Structures are given as C-alpha cells and as structure tokens.
Amino acid sequence: MTICLKLIIKEKMMGKIVHTSHITITREMGPTRKAVIKGFAEPVYYGVHGGIKNFYKVDPEKEHAATLDHIVGAVGG
C-alpha cells in the first residue's frame, strides 16, 4: 500500500501545497508492517506490544510500536 498525503495551507482562494508525504507500507510477518518514508534512510516498523498483542491474542517474534502509539505521540507532541 502506498500512501500520499499532502499538507495544504489555505492562501486566499487557492491552497498552497507545502509538503507531500510519500510512504510505502508492506506487511512483513504477522502483525509487523514496514513503512518506507521518502527522505529517510531507515524504515519505520509498526506492530503490536503489551495490551494490544493481548487484545488480538498474537505473540509477535519482535514487538514494535503500534500505529496508535505514533498517532498519540504526534498529537501530544
């Protein structure tokens, strides 16, 4: 899955694009997903841990931050 998100700042009648994110997300193994973000050398891994893995009843080989963790961090930061 490739995601393209544009950040638009409203200017008078037309919006001005100030940033476009290019992210490709691929499923690795189990709940682990790898996000490759254009402009960064290292990928970001998403997965499950703690209460989330217990809720879904999965036991990943390696725990990673969930997408929810990144969303909460972005809003709070």
Backbone as a printed PyTorch tensor [residue, N CA C, xyz], in Angstrom:
tensor([[[  0.8440,  -1.1540,   0.0000],
         [  0.0000,   0.0000,   0.0000],
         [  0.9000,   1.2290,   0.0000]],

        [[  0.6630,   2.1570,  -0.8770],
         [  1.3940,   3.4110,  -0.9020],
         [  0.4460,   4.5250,  -0.5290]],

        [[  0.8850,   5.3770,   0.3830],
         [  0.0640,   6.4820,   0.8620],
         [  0.7200,   7.7770,   0.4460]],

        [[ -0.0680,   8.6960,  -0.0520],
         [  0.4230,  10.0180,  -0.4110],
         [ -0.4530,  11.0250,   0.3200]],

        [[  0.1420,  11.8150,   1.1910],
         [ -0.6050,  12.7880,   1.9750],
         [ -0.0500,  14.1630,   1.6740]],

        [[ -0.9260,  15.0910,   1.3540],
         [ -0.5000,  16.4530,   1.0560],
         [ -0.9640,  17.3790,   2.1690]],

        [[ -0.0510,  18.2020,   2.6750],
         [ -0.3640,  19.2100,   3.6690],
         [ -0.6220,  20.4990,   2.9060]],

        [[ -1.8330,  21.0230,   3.0290],
         [ -2.2200,  22.2020,   2.2660],
         [ -2.4940,  23.3620,   3.2170]],

        [[ -1.8830,  24.5010,   2.9490],
         [ -2.1050,  25.7220,   3.6940],
         [ -3.0010,  26.6050,   2.8320]],

        [[ -4.1160,  27.0780,   3.4100],
         [ -5.0580,  27.8910,   2.6330],
         [ -4.4760,  29.2850,   2.4110]],

        [[ -4.4300,  29.6910,   1.1820],
         [ -3.9730,  31.0230,   0.8120],
         [ -5.0110,  31.6370,  -0.1100]],

        [[ -5.6830,  32.6660,   0.3870],
         [ -6.7230,  33.3580,  -0.3630],
         [ -7.7070,  32.3580,  -0.9400]],

        [[ -7.8290,  32.2610,  -2.2470],
         [ -8.8090,  31.3870,  -2.8750],
         [ -8.2450,  29.9890,  -3.1600]],

        [[ -6.9440,  29.8750,  -3.2840],
         [ -6.3370,  28.5910,  -3.6360],
         [ -5.4580,  28.1160,  -2.4870]],

        [[ -5.3430,  26.8070,  -2.3300],
         [ -4.4480,  26.2490,  -1.3310],
         [ -3.0500,  26.1260,  -1.8970]],

        [[ -2.0610,  26.1710,  -1.0200],
         [ -0.6700,  26.0100,  -1.4300],
         [ -0.1470,  24.7370,  -0.7880]],

        [[  0.3230,  23.8040,  -1.5950],
         [  0.8850,  22.5660,  -1.0790],
         [  2.2620,  22.8820,  -0.5070]],

        [[  2.4440,  22.5650,   0.7930],
         [  3.7300,  22.8380,   1.4350],
         [  4.5210,  21.5670,   1.6940]],

        [[  3.8570,  20.4150,   1.6450],
         [  4.5780,  19.1600,   1.8380],
         [  3.7280,  18.0050,   1.3280]],

        [[  4.3720,  17.0500,   0.6860],
         [  3.7140,  15.8130,   0.2640],
         [  4.5020,  14.6510,   0.8410]],

        [[  3.8310,  13.8040,   1.6310],
         [  4.4700,  12.6170,   2.1990],
         [  4.2850,  11.4440,   1.2530]],

        [[  5.3540,  10.7190,   1.0060],
         [  5.3100,   9.5140,   0.1850],
         [  5.7470,   8.3480,   1.0680]],

        [[  4.8160,   7.4590,   1.3750],
         [  5.0820,   6.3490,   2.2830],
         [  4.5870,   5.0500,   1.6470]],

        [[  5.4390,   4.0390,   1.6490],
         [  5.0440,   2.7170,   1.1790],
         [  5.0610,   1.7820,   2.3790]],

        [[  3.9170,   1.1120,   2.6240],
         [  3.7980,   0.2040,   3.7540],
         [  3.6270,  -1.2160,   3.2360]],

        [[  4.4620,  -2.1210,   3.7600],
         [  4.3610,  -3.5300,   3.3760],
         [  4.2700,  -4.3780,   4.6350]],

        [[  3.5020,  -5.4450,   4.5460],
         [  3.3920,  -6.3810,   5.6660],
         [  4.6180,  -7.2840,   5.6420]],

        [[  5.2590,  -7.4060,   6.7830],
         [  6.4040,  -8.2910,   6.9170],
         [  5.8870,  -9.6700,   7.3290]],

        [[  5.9400,  -9.9730,   8.6260],
         [  5.4750, -11.2580,   9.1170],
         [  4.4870, -10.9980,  10.2540]],

        [[  3.3530, -11.6820,  10.2370],
         [  2.3480, -11.4920,  11.2850],
         [  1.8390, -10.0610,  11.2920]],

        [[  1.8080,  -9.4250,  12.4680],
         [  1.2770,  -8.0670,  12.5430],
         [  2.3160,  -6.9880,  12.2180]],

        [[  3.5360,  -7.3820,  11.8800],
         [  4.6010,  -6.4070,  11.6280],
         [  4.4850,  -5.8230,  10.2270]],

        [[  4.5360,  -4.4740,  10.1690],
         [  4.4960,  -3.7560,   8.9000],
         [  5.7010,  -2.8190,   8.8110]],

        [[  6.2450,  -2.6840,   7.6150],
         [  7.4000,  -1.8160,   7.3960],
         [  6.9600,  -0.6150,   6.5670]],

        [[  7.2470,   0.5740,   7.0820],
         [  6.9230,   1.8080,   6.3630],
         [  8.2210,   2.4380,   5.8620]],

        [[  8.2970,   2.6320,   4.5600],
         [  9.4420,   3.3130,   3.9560],
         [  8.9620,   4.7150,   3.6210]],

        [[  9.6000,   5.7010,   4.2580],
         [  9.2020,   7.0970,   4.1040],
         [ 10.2500,   7.8010,   3.2570]],

        [[  9.8010,   8.3800,   2.1430],
         [ 10.7230,   9.0650,   1.2340],
         [ 11.4660,  10.1640,   2.0010]],

        [[ 12.7780,  10.1740,   1.8630],
         [ 13.5980,  11.1820,   2.5160],
         [ 14.2930,  10.6710,   3.7770]],

        [[ 13.9620,   9.4510,   4.2090],
         [ 14.5900,   8.8600,   5.3830],
         [ 15.2910,   7.5700,   4.9790]],

        [[ 16.4810,   7.3620,   5.5020],
         [ 17.2740,   6.1900,   5.1340],
         [ 16.7350,   4.9100,   5.7580]],

        [[ 16.2360,   4.9960,   6.9760],
         [ 15.7870,   3.8080,   7.7070],
         [ 14.2640,   3.6850,   7.6720]],

        [[ 13.7500,   2.4740,   7.5250],
         [ 12.2940,   2.2890,   7.5710],
         [ 11.7810,   2.3950,   9.0090]],

        [[ 10.4810,   2.5830,   9.1450],
         [  9.8060,   2.5860,  10.4420],
         [  8.9890,   1.3060,  10.5110]],

        [[  9.1010,   0.5890,  11.6200],
         [  8.3470,  -0.6470,  11.7780],
         [  7.1780,  -0.4230,  12.7220]],

        [[  6.0320,  -0.9660,  12.3670],
         [  4.8350,  -0.9220,  13.1890],
         [  4.4600,  -2.3530,  13.5430]],

        [[  3.8460,  -2.5150,  14.6790],
         [  3.4210,  -3.8510,  15.0810],
         [  2.5020,  -3.7810,  16.2740]],

        [[  2.6870,  -4.7100,  17.1910],
         [  1.8820,  -4.7510,  18.4070],
         [  2.7870,  -5.0050,  19.5990]],

        [[  2.2850,  -4.6660,  20.7910],
         [  3.0040,  -4.8850,  22.0400],
         [  1.9970,  -4.8040,  23.1790]],

        [[  2.4220,  -5.2220,  24.3530],
         [  1.6310,  -5.0660,  25.5710],
         [  0.1770,  -5.4640,  25.4430]],

        [[ -0.7010,  -4.5640,  25.8770],
         [ -2.1370,  -4.8270,  25.8650],
         [ -2.6970,  -5.0490,  24.4770]],

        [[ -2.0760,  -4.4470,  23.4720],
         [ -2.5760,  -4.6010,  22.1000],
         [ -2.3710,  -6.0420,  21.6370]],

        [[ -1.1950,  -6.6060,  21.8990],
         [ -0.9660,  -8.0000,  21.4820],
         [ -1.8600,  -8.9460,  22.2810]],

        [[ -2.1200,  -8.6050,  23.5430],
         [ -3.0270,  -9.4270,  24.3460],
         [ -4.4510,  -9.3600,  23.8090]],

        [[ -4.8860,  -8.1670,  23.4060],
         [ -6.2320,  -7.9940,  22.8550],
         [ -6.4330,  -8.8250,  21.5960]],

        [[ -5.4410,  -8.7730,  20.7010],
         [ -5.5400,  -9.5080,  19.4350],
         [ -5.0850, -10.9620,  19.5620]],

        [[ -4.5940, -11.3270,  20.7440],
         [ -4.1470, -12.7040,  21.0030],
         [ -3.0710, -13.1570,  20.0010]],

        [[ -2.0740, -12.3020,  19.8240],
         [ -0.9400, -12.6290,  18.9590],
         [  0.3370, -12.5310,  19.7860]],

        [[  1.3300, -13.2720,  19.3850],
         [  2.6220, -13.2450,  20.0580],
         [  3.6930, -13.0150,  18.9960]],

        [[  3.9460, -11.7440,  18.6710],
         [  4.9070, -11.4650,  17.5990],
         [  6.3230, -11.8770,  17.9790]],

        [[  7.1140, -12.1890,  16.9710],
         [  8.5140, -12.5450,  17.1960],
         [  9.2460, -11.3680,  17.8400]],

        [[  8.9290, -10.1510,  17.3910],
         [  9.5170,  -8.9340,  17.9460],
         [  8.4030,  -7.9110,  18.1190]],

        [[  8.3810,  -7.2300,  19.2560],
         [  7.3660,  -6.2070,  19.4990],
         [  7.8090,  -4.8820,  18.8850]],

        [[  6.8500,  -4.1670,  18.3160],
         [  7.0880,  -2.8370,  17.7490],
         [  5.9910,  -1.9100,  18.2300]],

        [[  6.2490,  -0.6140,  18.1700],
         [  5.2130,   0.3580,  18.4970],
         [  4.0520,   0.1900,  17.5170]],

        [[  2.8600,   0.3610,  18.0320],
         [  1.6630,   0.2650,  17.1910],
         [  1.4330,   1.6140,  16.4950]],

        [[  0.6730,   1.5840,  15.4270],
         [  0.3430,   2.8460,  14.7560],
         [ -0.3430,   3.7890,  15.7330]],

        [[ -1.1350,   3.2370,  16.6540],
         [ -1.7990,   4.0540,  17.6720],
         [ -0.7780,   4.8210,  18.5110]],

        [[  0.3430,   4.2060,  18.8460],
         [  1.3920,   4.8740,  19.6240],
         [  1.9360,   6.0910,  18.8730]],

        [[  2.1180,   5.9490,  17.5820],
         [  2.6590,   7.0620,  16.7750],
         [  1.6270,   8.1820,  16.6490]],

        [[  0.3540,   7.8320,  16.5050],
         [ -0.6940,   8.8490,  16.4050],
         [ -0.7790,   9.6370,  17.7090]],

        [[ -0.8080,   8.9370,  18.8460],
         [ -0.8780,   9.6100,  20.1480],
         [  0.3450,  10.4920,  20.3540]],

        [[  1.5100,   9.9940,  19.9960],
         [  2.7280,  10.7860,  20.1270],
         [  2.7030,  12.0340,  19.2610]],

        [[  2.1720,  11.9210,  18.0670],
         [  2.1110,  13.0740,  17.1600],
         [  1.1410,  14.1310,  17.6700]],

        [[  0.0180,  13.6960,  18.2010],
         [ -0.9720,  14.6430,  18.7160],
         [ -0.4650,  15.3120,  19.9930]],

        [[  0.1900,  14.5350,  20.8360],
         [  0.6630,  15.0720,  22.1100],
         [  1.9510,  15.8560,  22.0100]],

        [[  2.6670,  15.6910,  20.8920],
         [  3.9960,  16.2860,  20.7870],
         [  4.0150,  17.6350,  20.2060]]])
